[in-house]
Each structure stands twice: as structure tokens, then as C-alpha cells.
Amino acid sequence: MSKSIAVAFATLTAGLLCCAPAARAQVAVSIGVAPVCPYGYFDYAPYDCAPYGYYGPDWFVGGVFIGAGPWFHGPAHFAGHVDYRYDPHHGYRGPLPSRGAEPFNHFQGNEARDGRGHVVQAPHDASKEHALPGYRGPSGGKPRR
């Protein structure tokens, strides 16, 4: 008799579970505004500010960062160089810039990415990319004494 009660209970449980209404998944996407960072922001969430040296000059037009991730607004087949030694996904644990930080010049690209963070083949070499266009150093281009 206990077997018949167990079978009846299992059948009743399965029947109730099959009849239960399925909950609809609720997805909300809210991008908001791009982060305000002196040298751009990483191309993956949480889109923290990237240190100077992560992005090469390809990523800037007239000194303005063209975006990354959901805020990317560069050309369709864009490939820009990054220096992944400054990427936390590759072990970087150094300082990240604060707003209004003074830029410095030390870019050495070793990987190319599209605006969405995918590694791609760049149509040019990064060996001659060393500074943002228009970069004149912390003294504004005036010689230091």
C-alpha cells in the first residue's frame, strides 16, 4: 500500500508542477551615459576608467575618446590598439586614473580590439603609436626648466 501512495503522491506532484504558470523573464537594459574618464574606459562592465596607456591614439578623434562597449561610436570595421598589460583581465592591479588626471605618454600597443572588446586583426602596426594626437606633455608643450 505504501508503494501505491508514493506513486499517487508523485503523480499528483508532477501534475501540479506541470500546471503551474511559468513566470515570464523580465529583462531591463539601461545603459545610461558613458563614464566620464580622462583616458577612456574599459570595454566591459563595469566600464571602469582605464589608465593612460591602455588605449592607443586610434581610439581618440581630436583628443576625444570614441567610446567602447555599448557607447562605441567609431567606424563599423574599427580596429584600435590597446596595451593589455593595463587591463585588469590580464592581471593589471595598478592605479586607475581619477577625473581630471594629468595625461602622460607611454603607450605601447600589443593587441587590437574592435569597439565592443573583441580581439581583432588591425590593418596597421602599433609600433609607432606612442601618444594621443595633440599630446604635448604636462607642461602644455612648453619646455621644462
Contacts in CASP RR format, 6 or more apart in sequence:
PFRMAT RR
TARGET T0000
AUTHOR 0000-0000-0000
METHOD contacts of the structure
MODEL  1
MSKSIAVAFATLTAGLLCCAPAARAQVAVSIGVAPVCPYGYFDYAPYDCA
PYGYYGPDWFVGGVFIGAGPWFHGPAHFAGHVDYRYDPHHGYRGPLPSRG
AEPFNHFQGNEARDGRGHVVQAPHDASKEHALPGYRGPSGGKPRR
31 70 0 8 1.000
31 71 0 8 1.000
34 41 0 8 1.000
34 47 0 8 1.000
34 67 0 8 1.000
34 71 0 8 1.000
35 41 0 8 1.000
35 47 0 8 1.000
35 48 0 8 1.000
35 49 0 8 1.000
36 99 0 8 1.000
37 49 0 8 1.000
37 50 0 8 1.000
37 65 0 8 1.000
37 97 0 8 1.000
37 99 0 8 1.000
38 49 0 8 1.000
38 52 0 8 1.000
38 97 0 8 1.000
38 99 0 8 1.000
38 100 0 8 1.000
38 101 0 8 1.000
38 103 0 8 1.000
39 49 0 8 1.000
39 50 0 8 1.000
39 51 0 8 1.000
39 52 0 8 1.000
39 53 0 8 1.000
39 54 0 8 1.000
39 55 0 8 1.000
39 65 0 8 1.000
39 97 0 8 1.000
39 101 0 8 1.000
39 103 0 8 1.000
40 49 0 8 1.000
40 50 0 8 1.000
40 54 0 8 1.000
40 55 0 8 1.000
40 59 0 8 1.000
40 65 0 8 1.000
40 67 0 8 1.000
40 68 0 8 1.000
41 47 0 8 1.000
41 48 0 8 1.000
41 49 0 8 1.000
41 50 0 8 1.000
41 65 0 8 1.000
41 67 0 8 1.000
41 68 0 8 1.000
42 48 0 8 1.000
42 49 0 8 1.000
42 50 0 8 1.000
42 54 0 8 1.000
42 68 0 8 1.000
42 87 0 8 1.000
42 88 0 8 1.000
43 68 0 8 1.000
43 69 0 8 1.000
43 72 0 8 1.000
43 113 0 8 1.000
43 115 0 8 1.000
43 116 0 8 1.000
43 117 0 8 1.000
44 69 0 8 1.000
44 89 0 8 1.000
44 117 0 8 1.000
47 68 0 8 1.000
47 69 0 8 1.000
48 88 0 8 1.000
48 96 0 8 1.000
49 96 0 8 1.000
49 97 0 8 1.000
49 98 0 8 1.000
49 99 0 8 1.000
50 86 0 8 1.000
50 87 0 8 1.000
50 96 0 8 1.000
50 97 0 8 1.000
51 86 0 8 1.000
51 92 0 8 1.000
51 94 0 8 1.000
51 95 0 8 1.000
51 96 0 8 1.000
51 97 0 8 1.000
52 97 0 8 1.000
52 101 0 8 1.000
52 103 0 8 1.000
52 104 0 8 1.000
52 106 0 8 1.000
52 107 0 8 1.000
53 83 0 8 1.000
53 86 0 8 1.000
53 106 0 8 1.000
53 107 0 8 1.000
53 108 0 8 1.000
54 82 0 8 1.000
54 83 0 8 1.000
54 84 0 8 1.000
54 86 0 8 1.000
54 87 0 8 1.000
55 65 0 8 1.000
55 80 0 8 1.000
55 81 0 8 1.000
55 82 0 8 1.000
55 107 0 8 1.000
56 80 0 8 1.000
56 81 0 8 1.000
56 82 0 8 1.000
56 83 0 8 1.000
56 107 0 8 1.000
56 109 0 8 1.000
56 126 0 8 1.000
56 129 0 8 1.000
56 132 0 8 1.000
57 107 0 8 1.000
57 129 0 8 1.000
57 131 0 8 1.000
57 132 0 8 1.000
57 133 0 8 1.000
58 78 0 8 1.000
58 79 0 8 1.000
58 80 0 8 1.000
58 81 0 8 1.000
58 129 0 8 1.000
59 65 0 8 1.000
59 66 0 8 1.000
59 67 0 8 1.000
59 68 0 8 1.000
59 80 0 8 1.000
60 66 0 8 1.000
60 132 0 8 1.000
60 133 0 8 1.000
62 133 0 8 1.000
62 134 0 8 1.000
63 132 0 8 1.000
63 133 0 8 1.000
63 134 0 8 1.000
66 72 0 8 1.000
66 73 0 8 1.000
66 74 0 8 1.000
66 78 0 8 1.000
67 73 0 8 1.000
67 74 0 8 1.000
67 115 0 8 1.000
68 115 0 8 1.000
68 116 0 8 1.000
68 117 0 8 1.000
69 115 0 8 1.000
69 116 0 8 1.000
69 117 0 8 1.000
72 78 0 8 1.000
72 114 0 8 1.000
72 115 0 8 1.000
72 116 0 8 1.000
74 115 0 8 1.000
77 114 0 8 1.000
78 114 0 8 1.000
78 115 0 8 1.000
79 112 0 8 1.000
79 113 0 8 1.000
79 114 0 8 1.000
79 120 0 8 1.000
79 121 0 8 1.000
79 122 0 8 1.000
79 123 0 8 1.000
80 112 0 8 1.000
80 113 0 8 1.000
80 114 0 8 1.000
80 115 0 8 1.000
80 122 0 8 1.000
81 107 0 8 1.000
81 109 0 8 1.000
81 110 0 8 1.000
81 111 0 8 1.000
81 112 0 8 1.000
81 122 0 8 1.000
81 126 0 8 1.000
81 129 0 8 1.000
82 109 0 8 1.000
82 110 0 8 1.000
82 111 0 8 1.000
82 112 0 8 1.000
82 113 0 8 1.000
83 107 0 8 1.000
83 108 0 8 1.000
83 109 0 8 1.000
83 110 0 8 1.000
83 111 0 8 1.000
84 90 0 8 1.000
84 110 0 8 1.000
84 111 0 8 1.000
85 92 0 8 1.000
85 110 0 8 1.000
86 92 0 8 1.000
102 138 0 8 1.000
103 132 0 8 1.000
103 135 0 8 1.000
103 137 0 8 1.000
103 138 0 8 1.000
104 137 0 8 1.000
104 138 0 8 1.000
105 130 0 8 1.000
105 131 0 8 1.000
105 135 0 8 1.000
105 137 0 8 1.000
106 130 0 8 1.000
107 129 0 8 1.000
107 130 0 8 1.000
107 131 0 8 1.000
107 132 0 8 1.000
108 126 0 8 1.000
108 130 0 8 1.000
109 126 0 8 1.000
109 129 0 8 1.000
110 126 0 8 1.000
111 119 0 8 1.000
112 119 0 8 1.000
112 120 0 8 1.000
112 121 0 8 1.000
112 122 0 8 1.000
112 126 0 8 1.000
113 119 0 8 1.000
113 120 0 8 1.000
114 120 0 8 1.000
END
